[in-house]
Amino acid sequence: MASKRWLAAALVAAVLATSCSDAGNSPPASASPRIYVFENGTISGLDPALFNFKREELKQLDFVNSAYLIVHPRGTLMFDSGAVPDSHFKGDGTPVVEGVVTATKPVLPQLKAAGYEPRDITYFALSHYHSDHTGNANEFANATWIVQKAERDYMFGESPQGIIQPATYDALRNAKTKILDNEDFDVFGDGSVVIMSTPGHTPGHQVVAVKLKNRGTVVLAGDLYHYPEERTTGRVPTFEFAPEQSTVSRARIEKYVKDNGAELWIEHDAATHAALPKSPAYVD
Ligand SMILES: [Zn+2]
């Protein structure tokens, strides 16, 4: 009897020890939303005419490539995944140059620095399917993929054309998927992280609005704009999927920004990116 009781106590202790060590290894919890910014490199040598600009009209011609992790008390959302898959890095610290893209930093080590592995991620969303955003999308196929129906249909349609690399996101085909039909989605159910449908640049482009306790509301704008000068001139790139939709989507987000006193972070804008802390630091 006594030995049985001892055995039971030992088992309980062992279970507790296991769950405690699990807790020690699990990702850091966050009492209110945070945004971690990951850097992936640059795009240089772009022709400003592609964006309906002359060189002298743009302050900064080169793009940065980035990705974001949003941490919420109820889970995590990875938004975009860089331009170049981490597997393309040689591991010797040298940048990866692929055409106009130069990748200086793999994404997953920055995710790890924030305390997370891809398997920890609850939700994954792309602003859109262009290859400078889908680099590491396959890594997040265990998360629930949040995607607009029109975007997914294009991505998995027959021979999709344009700036697209299906091999980088193919694993999403069988991911658990939350399909939106040109609609917004309150990711964690409390209004603090909302995917907003902004078609135009691609059929199902989307942005994320995040309500932060200290910083206020931030809109991760994806490629709603590429250059800040697009906001002031109303010009859209030459390669929009549906330019008239882009204009409508921009007007909607500009109204949201104004009504909420929000910041709008243009994903490719070097000045916006330079001013933000990088993982493991975060904005909250
Ligand atoms: Zn882009």
Boltz pocket constraint, residues with backbone or C-beta under 6 A from the ligand:
constraints:
  - pocket:
      binder: B
      contacts: [[A, 130], [A, 132], [A, 133], [A, 223], [A, 268]]
      max_distance: 6.0
